[in-house]
Amino acid sequence: LNAAPGRAPRQRVRFLPAPDGGGATGLVATRVPVLADHPLVRGPRLRRLKIGAGHRLDVKASGVFVLGLGHGNKLLTDLYNCHLTKVYTVGGLFGKATDDFSDTGKLVEKTTFDHITREKLERIVAVIQGANHKALLMHSNIDMKTQEAYELAVKGLIRPMGKSPPIITAVRCLQFALPEFQLEIHCLHETQQYLRKIVHEIGLELKSSAVCTQVRRIRDGVFTLDDALLRTQWNLQSIQNAIRDCQLRVKTELEKTL
């Protein structure tokens, strides 16, 4: 940023002596640059840059990870207070259980899984979604018999009004090919370890066991994978473009929700 072209120095009006036609000196109004703005006087424009992290990802997860720069740190806090939904794709593997619910953990059990079908899996995820929907209504602190509740439901804005336990707002099966499966989970206030535990509990409900093979965040509020920068794109120009492209969406979401 300091190496990028800076704005032109401010101008100030000074009355400088100037010879007139008769040989005597007079004063003439002249615009001159303010020396305090000169790079050799002020030094680097930026000496420190505050960077804040949004909803974090643990070392075994991947996907969208939002950062805030400068004023963006306050916007991160405002977005956090919106309680926006995050979306994950979660991979699972039937037939074994580990101590940390992931496929890289210490193996503690092996089970059969031939009796599991896609219909049985979808029945279980529907039960999970229904139970979490009741929790969402309870923590939203809204009277569901009011006009306000109806209008919020139509706009999809029924959310917890404060800190709540992890809540799954929607879940569906994307792929099923024994022993592997993949779910899409929409949730609030979750951790990636909580999602791994959900996979473990699904295995138990299906009279088997399951471990999580992948947790990937594909959406964090208004940010999607299309907005994410790959490691090869971590340069000033790409970051500036990303900030510029997301400004309007962030502003619109904050005005709509807050």
N, C-alpha and C positions, 0 to 999 in steps of 0.2 A: 504493500500500500504506500509506503514512504517513497518507493522508487517510481510510482506512477506519476504522471503529470499532475501538478497541483493547480489550484485556481490562481488566477493572476493576483498580484498584491493589490491591496486597497490603495485608492488614490486620495490624496489630500491636497487642498488648495494652499499654496504659499505665495507670499508676495516677495518676489525676488528683484534685486536691482537690475535694471536694463538700461543701456544707453539710449538716449533719444537722439533725434536728428541734430540738436544744437550742441551735442558734446557733453551735456550735463546728464547725470544719472537720475533715474526715477524708479518707481516701483511698478511691477507688472504682475498680475495674477497668473499663476502657473500651476498646473496639476503635476504633482510628483508622487512616485510610489512611497508607501509607508515602509520605512526601513525595518520596522518590527516584524513585518510579514516576510522579509527576505529569508530564504532557507539557511543562509550562512549565519543569520542572527538568531532565528527562532530554534534552529536545530530540527530534528525529525518531527513531523507532525504528530505521529503516534508513538508513544513510548510503551504503552501497554494496551491490550485489547481484551475486554472481558468476554469470556465465552461460557455459556451455560448449557447444560444438558437437559433435554426433556425427559420423556419416559424412557428409562434405561433398558438396555438389553444385557442379559448375562452372557458369559463366555461361550455357552453352548447354543445360543440363539443368533439369528441373523435377521436382516431386513431393514425396514425404515427406522432410522434413528435421528431424531430432530435435535438440532443445535441452534442456540440463539447467540447472535453477535451484538454487542453494545446494547442499544435500545431493544433489540430482539429478546433480551432476557426478561423484560417486563411483559412482552407479548407472550412469552412461554408461560409465565405465571397466569396470565389472563386465559390462555387456552386451557391450562390445567383446571382452572375454575369452571370452565364450560363442561367438564366431564364428558368429553367427546369419546365416541366409540372407537376402539382399536380392533383391527381384523388380523387374524393369524391363519396360516395354513399349518396344520399339525399332523405329522406323520406318525403312524403307530405300527407296531409289529406284535401280532398275537403269538402266544406260545411260551413266553418266559417273563419272569419278573426280576427286577434288580433293586438294590437298596436305595437308589436315588431316582427311580422311575425312568431312567434313560437307558438307551441301548449300550452305553459305555460304562455303566455301573457294574457293581459286583453282583453276579448271578446268584439269586437265592431260590429260584423255583423254575421248573419247566412243566408245562401243561399241554394238554391236547386242545386243538382248535378246529378240528374238522366239522364239528356240529354248528359252527357259526355261519350265518348267512347275512347277506346285505340287509334283508328285511328285519332281522333281529337287531342288527346294529342300528338301523334307522329308528327302530322302536325305542331303543335305549336313549338315543340322542334327543328324541322328541320329549321323553320324560324329563331329561335334564333341562331342556329349554323351558318346559312348562314350570318346573319348580323354580328356576331362576327368574322367570317372568313375575311370579308372585313376590319374590324378594325385591325385584325392581320397583314394583308398585308400592311396597311397604316403605322402602327407603326414599321414595320420591316426595313423601309428605304432601300428597295431593289427594283431595277428595275426588274419587273416581266418578261420583255422581254429578259433578259440576260441569258447566259449560267450558270452564277453563281446562279441565282435564281432557275434554273431547277435542278442543282446539290444539292442545299440545300433542295429543296422540296422533292427530291427522298430520301434523308437521314432523312427527318423529322426535319430539323434544322431551319426552318423558325420561328423565334421568335422575339419579340420586342428587339431592340438594347439598350433600356434604360427603364426608368420608364414609365409605360403606365397605362391607366385605366384597370380595370379587364376585362379579355378577356376569353371567353369560346371557346376552340378549338374543343370540341366534346361533345355531349350529347346524351344519348339514354335512352329509358325506359326499366327498368329491370323487374318491376312487376307492374301489374295493376289489382286491385280488389276493385271496388268502396266501400267506398269513399277513399281508400288508394291507393297510388302509390309510386314507388321508381325509382329514376333516377341515372344514372352514369354520372358524369360531369367531364370533363377534362378542366382545366383552368390555367390561369396565373395571378399573381398579385391580387388575390381575397382576400376577407375576408369571414369568415363564415357567417357574417350578410348579405353580398352581396348575398350569395347563398340562404339564407332564403327569401330575397326579390325577387329573381328569381322565387321561388315557388309561392309567392304571386302574381306576375305578370302573371304567367301561369294560375292561377285561374281566374284572371280578363279577360284574353284573351279568356277563355273558357266560358265566361258569367256566372261565378260563383265566388267563392273565395276559397282560400287554405291557410293552415298554414304548416309550416315545423315541422316535428316530430323528425327528426334525421339528423345530419351532421356528417359523419364519413370519415376521410381521410384515404384512403387505399394505397396511394402511394404519396411519396414526392421525385420527381426526381428519383434517383437510389434506394431509400429505400422503401420497401414494408412492409405489415403487417407481413410477414415471418421474417423480421429482428427485429421487435419490441419485447421488453422485457416486460413481464407482471410484475405487482407489486411484485409478489412472486419471480421474477428472478432478483431483484435489489440487486445484490451482486457482489463482485469484479470479481470472475471468469467468470460470465455471461457477464459482461461488457467488460472484456478483450477479450473474445471470439467474441463478437459482433464487436468490433473495428477491430480485426484481419480479420474477415470474410468480412468486408466491404471495407477494404483498397484498394484492387485491383480494385473494381468497381468504387470507387471514383476517383482513379488515371486515369483509362481508360476514364471516362466521361470528366474529366477536360482536358485531352490531346485531345480528339475528338472535344470538343466544344470551348475551349479557344485558 
